[in-house]
Amino acid sequence: MREQRMTPGVRQRFVFTVTSNLLRSLFSFTASMLLARWLGPSSFGTMTFLLGTFLALRSLMELGSSSAFFTFMSQRTRSRAFVRGYYGWLLLQFVLAATVIGVVLPAPWVESIWRGEPRAVVMLAFVASFMQDNVWAVLQQAAESQRQTLKVQRFGVVIMGAHLSAILLLRHLSALKMEAVFVLLALEYGAAAVVAHRVCIAPFLKPHENDVTGTQGILRAFSLYCTPFVPYAFIGFGYAFADRWLLQRFGGSVQQAYYSVGGQFANVALLATSSILQILWKEVAEAHHSGNRARMQLLYERIARVMFFISAAVSGFLIPWSRDLLHLVLGATYAAGTTTLAIMFLYPVHQSLGQVNVTTLYATENARPQVLAGTVMMAVSILVTYVVLAGRTAMVPGLGMGSVGLALKMVGLQLVYVNVLGYIIARRFGWRFRWFYQPVLLAACLCLGFLSRSLAVACTAREWPLQMTLVLSGVPYVAFLAGLIFALPGQIGLSRSDLLPEARLFFRQTMGLLRPK
């Protein structure tokens, strides 16, 4: 792949983006782990269940309108009336949902849907989720549509830093409760949205629209854009809601906590993939537009394999330490979640490949196969979720596997879905569908991870602190991975002759990014 130099402006934004993502992820992970430890499995599980149900509700409320808003804002400079109109749509969503939850639904229905939680607590969770997942998400998109990425990323880091600080303060004051966390989320993201609008959006809006389409034209444009998303939104809501509700129904809050903690840890392995997706999108779209199928295939296969290997390497190192990590970070109360965590560490491996597949389809204007495959996958997932979670004495008996069953379902269906998309991409562009590298690299990383742990434990004779033993195990693991890359470069999308030039190129670009201007 040819070397491409970045302009100083792009270089600065790239470095800042990576740094802010790392900081935000660090603050978010630390806050989540502290809440899990200090609230305990029961309260933490209830909190994540309530927030998870309302996150699922988001797709049903907005019906793809946020994507339409981002697209229209990105096309050209819009007016204050256009933005106020969408804010009005957000307010309408909030009022309708709050009215249904707070007034219309009978108390027995509220207790049944949210598993015995009082209406007041449910309302607090709804407000917190709406501010975080609806309002702030839209403000982020609007700011990015005006190329205010650096500013809005700063806001994101500040929010998570303030959230972590507030949690520490509440703990110090002995006032840390689930309800207090909901209030924090609502206030933090509500205030951030107001400031982001004034700083990142309002100064770039026009007094009036240039065209003469009027309100009816704008509504027609939103309708045309959002109509294909309606069936997908409904099945997406059912898919996300079923996972959380059925786990709470048949497993309870503690199993919910085990699953949520596993998801938080697993997200660590996805940091590398999220940083490359926009670059992949741009390069594949350019190659597709120019009809360069060879370059498309090179980009897709190399990035897919590299991202799969990175995720597999992170997961392979962490899985052998699952029990120790839970004990170190969360204490003995989460020890029973070891199996769930170990399985969830496998989820990012194919999730990274799935993100590459979806990005490739979108970049080549082939979103329809992903929507169809995703719809089928989510429909099947709902049925499988019931089977693995329902108790053996339920009206329709299930396996009663709790968080372990849900984790197995997520990993298994993700594996199938990702490879279906990979096969579709290969067929559509006339490539050969290659999959054998997946079991080879994953098995190799797992074996090397367990071997490295055994060596570290043997060398320290279990007399060193756990943290030092874990760090020590990383030394042979990195060496083993280097040997694996040299022995099987083709499985990672490279050739042996590429290794030294690629290493030199990576070193030069890294030093160039870090060198002060």
PLY file of the C-alpha trace (Angstrom):
ply
format ascii 1.0
element vertex 517
property float x
property float y
property float z
element edge 516
property int vertex1
property int vertex2
end_header
0.00 0.00 0.00
1.42 3.37 -0.95
2.33 5.87 1.69
0.05 8.88 1.93
1.17 11.99 3.72
-1.23 13.88 5.92
-1.53 17.63 5.88
-0.78 19.34 9.22
-4.48 19.97 9.83
-5.45 16.37 9.23
-2.47 15.22 11.28
-3.52 17.38 14.22
-7.12 16.16 14.07
-6.00 12.54 13.77
-3.74 12.73 16.85
-6.38 14.60 18.82
-9.09 12.10 17.81
-7.02 9.13 18.94
-6.08 10.81 22.21
-9.62 11.94 23.01
-11.04 8.50 22.22
-8.55 6.88 24.56
-9.25 9.36 27.35
-13.01 9.10 26.96
-12.85 5.31 26.92
-10.62 5.30 30.00
-12.97 7.59 31.94
-16.05 5.64 30.81
-14.58 2.24 31.68
-13.33 3.45 35.07
-16.70 4.99 35.93
-18.55 1.82 34.91
-16.27 -0.42 36.94
-16.51 1.79 40.02
-20.30 1.80 39.76
-20.35 -1.97 39.34
-18.14 -2.41 42.42
-19.77 0.17 44.68
-23.42 -0.40 43.74
-23.04 -4.18 43.83
-24.26 -6.70 41.24
-27.95 -6.32 42.06
-28.25 -2.51 41.84
-25.76 -2.23 38.98
-27.62 -4.92 37.04
-30.94 -3.10 37.56
-29.39 0.18 36.41
-27.97 -1.31 33.21
-31.27 -3.11 32.55
-33.28 0.12 32.76
-30.83 2.09 30.61
-30.60 -0.80 28.14
-34.36 -0.95 27.60
-34.53 2.77 26.82
-31.53 2.56 24.53
-33.47 -0.10 22.62
-36.49 2.22 22.56
-34.46 4.93 20.81
-34.62 3.26 17.38
-38.38 2.92 17.70
-38.84 6.58 18.65
-36.61 8.23 16.06
-37.16 5.81 13.10
-33.91 6.76 11.38
-34.60 10.50 11.58
-31.26 11.22 13.30
-29.39 9.76 10.32
-31.50 11.89 7.99
-30.80 14.99 10.09
-27.05 14.33 10.02
-27.12 13.74 6.25
-29.10 16.90 5.49
-26.96 18.99 7.84
-23.82 17.68 6.12
-25.03 18.48 2.61
-25.03 22.26 3.03
-25.42 25.01 5.61
-28.89 24.91 7.11
-31.05 27.54 8.77
-31.96 28.08 12.40
-35.55 27.15 11.58
-34.42 23.79 10.15
-32.49 22.93 13.32
-35.25 24.22 15.61
-37.70 22.04 13.71
-35.67 18.92 14.44
-35.26 19.94 18.06
-39.04 20.18 18.15
-39.22 16.60 16.86
-36.91 15.53 19.70
-39.14 17.33 22.19
-42.20 15.60 20.74
-40.51 12.21 21.15
-39.71 13.02 24.77
-43.19 14.29 25.64
-44.99 11.34 24.01
-42.76 8.70 25.61
-42.82 10.41 29.02
-46.60 10.68 28.88
-47.01 7.01 28.03
-44.57 5.85 30.71
-45.55 8.33 33.40
-49.33 8.57 32.88
-50.89 6.22 30.33
-49.41 2.85 31.26
-51.18 1.26 34.25
-49.00 0.58 37.28
-49.12 -3.22 36.83
-47.86 -2.81 33.25
-44.96 -0.62 34.38
-44.00 -3.17 37.03
-44.28 -6.02 34.52
-42.25 -4.33 31.75
-39.54 -3.01 34.07
-39.54 -5.98 36.42
-41.01 -4.43 39.55
-39.21 -1.08 39.47
-41.28 1.93 40.70
-42.62 4.31 38.08
-40.55 7.19 39.48
-37.29 5.24 39.05
-38.33 4.19 35.55
-38.99 7.83 34.65
-35.59 8.89 35.97
-33.93 6.19 33.87
-35.88 7.33 30.80
-34.84 10.97 31.20
-31.18 9.98 31.70
-31.19 7.69 28.69
-32.97 10.22 26.48
-30.47 12.97 27.30
-27.50 10.68 26.70
-28.60 8.53 23.76
-31.03 10.83 21.94
-30.29 14.50 22.64
-26.50 14.33 23.02
-26.14 11.92 20.10
-27.99 14.34 17.81
-25.91 17.30 19.01
-22.72 15.35 18.34
-23.84 14.60 14.80
-24.88 18.19 14.17
-21.51 19.49 15.41
-19.61 17.01 13.24
-21.69 18.06 10.23
-20.23 21.55 10.72
-16.66 20.12 10.96
-16.51 20.92 14.68
-15.16 17.46 15.51
-12.36 18.65 17.78
-14.66 20.80 19.89
-17.34 18.16 20.30
-14.72 15.55 21.17
-13.42 17.86 23.87
-16.95 18.04 25.21
-17.11 14.24 25.24
-13.91 13.96 27.26
-15.07 16.68 29.68
-18.43 14.97 30.17
-16.87 11.62 31.04
-14.27 13.28 33.27
-17.00 15.21 35.09
-19.10 12.05 35.38
-16.23 10.14 36.95
-15.51 13.01 39.34
-19.18 13.25 40.34
-19.30 9.52 41.07
-16.23 9.81 43.29
-17.82 12.77 45.09
-21.11 10.94 45.66
-19.17 7.96 47.00
-17.27 10.25 49.37
-20.58 11.74 50.58
-22.14 8.26 50.97
-24.85 9.33 48.52
-24.06 7.00 45.61
-27.28 5.32 44.53
-28.78 4.21 41.24
-31.23 7.11 41.23
-28.40 9.62 41.81
-26.55 8.22 38.77
-29.64 8.77 36.62
-29.88 12.39 37.77
-26.17 12.88 37.03
-26.51 11.55 33.50
-29.51 13.75 32.76
-27.85 16.91 34.07
-24.45 16.24 32.46
-25.68 15.47 28.97
-28.43 18.07 29.07
-25.97 20.83 29.98
-23.43 19.57 27.42
-26.07 19.63 24.69
-26.96 23.26 25.43
-23.32 24.37 25.39
-22.52 22.32 22.27
-25.40 23.95 20.40
-24.27 27.45 21.28
-20.58 26.84 20.55
-20.54 24.28 17.73
-23.84 24.68 15.85
-25.61 28.03 16.30
-22.74 30.21 14.92
-22.80 28.27 11.63
-26.54 28.41 10.90
-28.14 30.73 8.35
-31.10 32.96 9.19
-33.15 31.41 6.38
-33.08 28.47 3.97
-31.83 29.15 0.44
-34.35 26.92 -1.27
-38.11 27.32 -1.49
-39.12 23.80 -0.51
-40.65 25.02 2.73
-41.82 22.87 5.61
-43.64 20.38 3.38
-40.54 19.84 1.27
-38.40 19.20 4.33
-40.94 16.79 5.79
-41.12 14.99 2.42
-37.33 14.67 2.36
-37.30 13.20 5.88
-40.13 10.84 4.97
-38.36 9.52 1.87
-35.15 9.02 3.78
-36.68 7.37 6.86
-39.31 5.09 5.29
-36.88 2.21 4.53
-35.70 2.32 8.15
-39.14 1.75 9.71
-39.24 -2.09 9.51
-35.57 -2.26 10.51
-36.26 0.02 13.51
-39.07 -2.20 14.78
-37.10 -5.43 14.51
-34.05 -3.66 15.96
-36.09 -2.56 18.97
-37.37 -6.09 19.52
-33.87 -7.50 19.22
-32.26 -5.10 21.73
-35.19 -5.07 24.15
-35.56 -8.86 24.18
-31.95 -9.40 25.24
-32.25 -7.10 28.25
-35.82 -7.95 29.26
-35.56 -11.72 28.98
-32.28 -11.75 30.88
-33.87 -9.67 33.65
-37.00 -11.84 33.60
-35.30 -15.22 33.79
-31.86 -14.37 35.19
-32.38 -11.35 37.43
-30.30 -8.26 38.18
-27.16 -10.15 39.14
-27.00 -11.98 35.80
-27.69 -8.64 34.11
-24.66 -7.20 35.92
-22.41 -10.08 34.85
-23.41 -9.58 31.22
-22.97 -5.78 31.35
-19.55 -6.04 32.94
-18.52 -8.51 30.25
-19.63 -6.05 27.59
-17.64 -3.21 29.17
-14.46 -5.27 29.26
-15.00 -6.57 25.72
-15.21 -3.05 24.30
-11.51 -2.62 25.05
-10.67 -4.88 22.12
-12.66 -2.69 19.68
-10.69 0.54 20.12
-8.35 -0.19 17.21
-11.18 -1.03 14.82
-13.20 2.11 15.57
-10.15 4.25 14.77
-9.70 2.87 11.22
-13.29 2.65 9.95
-13.60 6.18 8.59
-10.29 5.83 6.75
-11.42 2.50 5.27
-14.75 4.03 4.22
-13.06 6.87 2.34
-10.44 4.71 0.58
-12.89 1.96 -0.45
-15.42 4.52 -1.69
-12.75 6.20 -3.82
-11.52 2.89 -5.25
-15.09 1.79 -5.97
-15.92 5.07 -7.70
-12.86 4.74 -9.96
-13.61 1.08 -10.69
-10.36 -0.17 -9.12
-11.52 -3.60 -7.95
-7.97 -4.78 -7.23
-7.36 -1.95 -4.79
-10.75 -2.51 -3.16
-9.90 -6.15 -2.57
-6.44 -5.30 -1.21
-7.85 -2.71 1.19
-10.69 -4.91 2.36
-8.74 -8.12 2.88
-5.72 -6.50 4.50
-7.66 -4.30 6.92
-10.16 -7.08 7.73
-7.37 -9.50 8.60
-5.31 -6.97 10.53
-8.32 -5.83 12.58
-9.34 -9.43 13.23
-5.80 -10.23 14.37
-5.59 -7.21 16.69
-8.94 -8.05 18.33
-7.99 -11.73 18.59
-4.63 -10.78 20.13
-6.26 -8.59 22.80
-8.92 -11.22 23.56
-6.38 -14.05 23.57
-4.33 -12.23 26.19
-7.27 -11.29 28.44
-9.35 -14.49 28.41
-6.91 -16.51 30.57
-7.03 -13.72 33.15
-10.85 -13.42 33.28
-11.26 -14.56 36.88
-8.26 -12.55 38.09
-9.46 -9.39 36.32
-12.90 -9.64 37.89
-11.41 -10.17 41.34
-8.91 -7.34 40.86
-11.32 -4.75 39.46
-14.67 -5.67 41.01
-13.98 -7.95 43.94
-15.18 -11.41 44.92
-18.87 -10.53 44.46
-18.45 -10.81 40.68
-16.46 -14.05 40.67
-19.47 -16.03 39.41
-19.38 -13.95 36.21
-16.03 -15.37 35.10
-17.44 -17.65 32.39
-19.63 -14.86 31.03
-16.65 -12.49 30.87
-14.44 -15.08 29.16
-17.07 -15.68 26.48
-17.74 -11.95 26.00
-14.02 -11.39 25.37
-14.59 -13.40 22.17
-17.36 -11.08 20.95
-15.10 -8.22 19.71
-13.09 -10.63 17.54
-15.83 -11.05 14.94
-17.46 -7.73 15.82
-14.37 -5.98 14.45
-14.67 -7.98 11.23
-18.39 -7.20 11.09
-17.72 -3.46 11.30
-15.25 -3.73 8.43
-17.85 -5.66 6.38
-20.63 -3.14 7.04
-18.34 -0.20 6.30
-17.32 -1.79 2.99
-20.96 -2.31 1.97
-21.91 1.26 2.86
-18.85 2.70 1.09
-19.78 0.85 -2.10
-23.48 1.85 -1.90
-24.58 -1.71 -1.14
-26.43 -1.21 2.14
-29.42 -3.36 1.15
-27.69 -6.75 1.73
-26.65 -5.64 5.22
-30.18 -4.51 6.07
-31.69 -7.80 4.86
-29.07 -9.97 6.56
-29.30 -7.87 9.73
-33.08 -8.16 9.83
-32.95 -11.95 9.51
-30.21 -12.18 12.12
-32.12 -10.07 14.65
-35.32 -12.05 14.13
-33.46 -15.32 14.71
-31.66 -13.78 17.68
-34.92 -13.03 19.50
-35.94 -16.69 19.28
-32.51 -17.95 20.33
-32.44 -15.51 23.25
-35.67 -16.97 24.60
-34.38 -20.52 24.22
-31.12 -19.91 26.10
-32.66 -17.72 28.84
-36.11 -19.16 29.59
-36.31 -21.39 32.66
-36.85 -25.11 32.38
-40.20 -24.71 34.15
-41.46 -21.88 31.91
-44.63 -22.34 29.84
-42.33 -22.86 26.85
-39.24 -24.38 28.50
-35.76 -23.10 27.73
-32.22 -23.84 28.83
-32.07 -21.34 31.71
-28.41 -20.45 31.04
-28.52 -16.84 32.27
-25.76 -14.45 31.25
-23.60 -17.34 29.99
-26.33 -18.31 27.51
-26.78 -14.73 26.31
-23.03 -14.33 25.84
-22.85 -17.59 23.86
-25.75 -16.43 21.70
-24.07 -13.09 20.98
-20.76 -14.70 20.01
-22.31 -17.54 17.97
-24.74 -15.45 15.94
-22.11 -12.75 15.42
-19.77 -15.37 13.91
-22.46 -16.56 11.49
-23.67 -13.05 10.56
-20.17 -11.72 9.89
-19.26 -14.60 7.61
-22.55 -14.30 5.72
-21.73 -10.64 5.03
-18.19 -11.60 4.04
-19.56 -14.16 1.58
-21.98 -11.59 0.13
-19.15 -9.07 -0.34
-16.94 -11.68 -2.04
-19.73 -12.76 -4.41
-20.76 -9.21 -5.23
-17.26 -8.14 -6.28
-16.06 -11.42 -7.73
-13.53 -12.23 -5.01
-12.75 -15.57 -3.46
-14.33 -15.91 0.00
-11.51 -16.63 2.43
-12.31 -17.54 6.03
-9.68 -20.04 7.19
-7.53 -17.32 8.78
-10.23 -16.78 11.43
-9.93 -20.10 13.34
-6.16 -20.19 12.76
-5.45 -16.76 14.25
-7.99 -17.04 17.08
-6.78 -20.48 18.17
-3.15 -19.36 17.99
-3.79 -16.24 20.11
-5.71 -18.22 22.72
-2.99 -20.86 23.00
-0.29 -18.21 23.28
-2.32 -16.34 25.89
-2.70 -19.38 28.14
0.96 -20.28 27.62
2.09 -16.77 28.57
-0.04 -16.81 31.71
1.37 -20.18 32.75
4.94 -18.95 32.25
4.32 -15.77 34.27
2.67 -17.66 37.13
5.49 -20.24 37.16
8.20 -17.55 37.20
6.61 -15.61 40.08
5.50 -18.71 42.02
2.33 -16.72 42.82
4.34 -14.52 45.19
4.15 -11.33 43.11
1.12 -9.03 43.18
-1.44 -9.94 40.54
-0.90 -6.69 38.63
2.82 -7.34 38.22
2.25 -10.95 37.19
-0.24 -9.84 34.55
2.19 -7.28 33.15
5.00 -9.85 33.19
2.87 -12.27 31.14
2.66 -9.63 28.43
6.39 -9.88 27.69
6.38 -13.47 26.35
2.97 -12.88 24.79
4.24 -10.01 22.64
7.28 -12.08 21.68
5.07 -15.03 20.74
2.85 -12.74 18.65
5.89 -11.40 16.80
6.88 -14.97 16.02
3.34 -15.74 14.86
3.34 -12.75 12.51
6.68 -13.80 11.05
5.62 -17.45 10.71
2.14 -16.80 9.26
2.16 -13.34 7.64
-0.27 -14.43 4.93
-2.96 -15.14 7.51
-2.73 -11.48 8.59
-2.86 -10.12 5.04
0.89 -9.53 4.69
3.85 -11.24 3.08
7.20 -11.82 4.74
8.82 -9.30 2.40
6.26 -6.70 3.59
7.13 -6.95 7.26
10.28 -4.81 7.41
9.03 -2.07 5.03
5.70 -1.95 6.88
7.49 -1.66 10.23
9.65 1.17 8.90
6.64 2.97 7.42
4.71 2.63 10.68
7.68 3.99 12.65
8.13 6.98 10.31
4.44 7.88 10.34
4.19 7.47 14.11
7.20 9.70 14.72
5.82 12.21 12.22
2.51 12.34 14.04
4.17 12.84 17.41
6.82 15.35 16.27
5.88 18.93 17.28
5.23 21.26 14.39
0 1
1 2
2 3
3 4
4 5
5 6
6 7
7 8
8 9
9 10
10 11
11 12
12 13
13 14
14 15
15 16
16 17
17 18
18 19
19 20
20 21
21 22
22 23
23 24
24 25
25 26
26 27
27 28
28 29
29 30
30 31
31 32
32 33
33 34
34 35
35 36
36 37
37 38
38 39
39 40
40 41
41 42
42 43
43 44
44 45
45 46
46 47
47 48
48 49
49 50
50 51
51 52
52 53
53 54
54 55
55 56
56 57
57 58
58 59
59 60
60 61
61 62
62 63
63 64
64 65
65 66
66 67
67 68
68 69
69 70
70 71
71 72
72 73
73 74
74 75
75 76
76 77
77 78
78 79
79 80
80 81
81 82
82 83
83 84
84 85
85 86
86 87
87 88
88 89
89 90
90 91
91 92
92 93
93 94
94 95
95 96
96 97
97 98
98 99
99 100
100 101
101 102
102 103
103 104
104 105
105 106
106 107
107 108
108 109
109 110
110 111
111 112
112 113
113 114
114 115
115 116
116 117
117 118
118 119
119 120
120 121
121 122
122 123
123 124
124 125
125 126
126 127
127 128
128 129
129 130
130 131
131 132
132 133
133 134
134 135
135 136
136 137
137 138
138 139
139 140
140 141
141 142
142 143
143 144
144 145
145 146
146 147
147 148
148 149
149 150
150 151
151 152
152 153
153 154
154 155
155 156
156 157
157 158
158 159
159 160
160 161
161 162
162 163
163 164
164 165
165 166
166 167
167 168
168 169
169 170
170 171
171 172
172 173
173 174
174 175
175 176
176 177
177 178
178 179
179 180
180 181
181 182
182 183
183 184
184 185
185 186
186 187
187 188
188 189
189 190
190 191
191 192
192 193
193 194
194 195
195 196
196 197
197 198
198 199
199 200
200 201
201 202
202 203
203 204
204 205
205 206
206 207
207 208
208 209
209 210
210 211
211 212
212 213
213 214
214 215
215 216
216 217
217 218
218 219
219 220
220 221
221 222
222 223
223 224
224 225
225 226
226 227
227 228
228 229
229 230
230 231
231 232
232 233
233 234
234 235
235 236
236 237
237 238
238 239
239 240
240 241
241 242
242 243
243 244
244 245
245 246
246 247
247 248
248 249
249 250
250 251
251 252
252 253
253 254
254 255
255 256
256 257
257 258
258 259
259 260
260 261
261 262
262 263
263 264
264 265
265 266
266 267
267 268
268 269
269 270
270 271
271 272
272 273
273 274
274 275
275 276
276 277
277 278
278 279
279 280
280 281
281 282
282 283
283 284
284 285
285 286
286 287
287 288
288 289
289 290
290 291
291 292
292 293
293 294
294 295
295 296
296 297
297 298
298 299
299 300
300 301
301 302
302 303
303 304
304 305
305 306
306 307
307 308
308 309
309 310
310 311
311 312
312 313
313 314
314 315
315 316
316 317
317 318
318 319
319 320
320 321
321 322
322 323
323 324
324 325
325 326
326 327
327 328
328 329
329 330
330 331
331 332
332 333
333 334
334 335
335 336
336 337
337 338
338 339
339 340
340 341
341 342
342 343
343 344
344 345
345 346
346 347
347 348
348 349
349 350
350 351
351 352
352 353
353 354
354 355
355 356
356 357
357 358
358 359
359 360
360 361
361 362
362 363
363 364
364 365
365 366
366 367
367 368
368 369
369 370
370 371
371 372
372 373
373 374
374 375
375 376
376 377
377 378
378 379
379 380
380 381
381 382
382 383
383 384
384 385
385 386
386 387
387 388
388 389
389 390
390 391
391 392
392 393
393 394
394 395
395 396
396 397
397 398
398 399
399 400
400 401
401 402
402 403
403 404
404 405
405 406
406 407
407 408
408 409
409 410
410 411
411 412
412 413
413 414
414 415
415 416
416 417
417 418
418 419
419 420
420 421
421 422
422 423
423 424
424 425
425 426
426 427
427 428
428 429
429 430
430 431
431 432
432 433
433 434
434 435
435 436
436 437
437 438
438 439
439 440
440 441
441 442
442 443
443 444
444 445
445 446
446 447
447 448
448 449
449 450
450 451
451 452
452 453
453 454
454 455
455 456
456 457
457 458
458 459
459 460
460 461
461 462
462 463
463 464
464 465
465 466
466 467
467 468
468 469
469 470
470 471
471 472
472 473
473 474
474 475
475 476
476 477
477 478
478 479
479 480
480 481
481 482
482 483
483 484
484 485
485 486
486 487
487 488
488 489
489 490
490 491
491 492
492 493
493 494
494 495
495 496
496 497
497 498
498 499
499 500
500 501
501 502
502 503
503 504
504 505
505 506
506 507
507 508
508 509
509 510
510 511
511 512
512 513
513 514
514 515
515 516
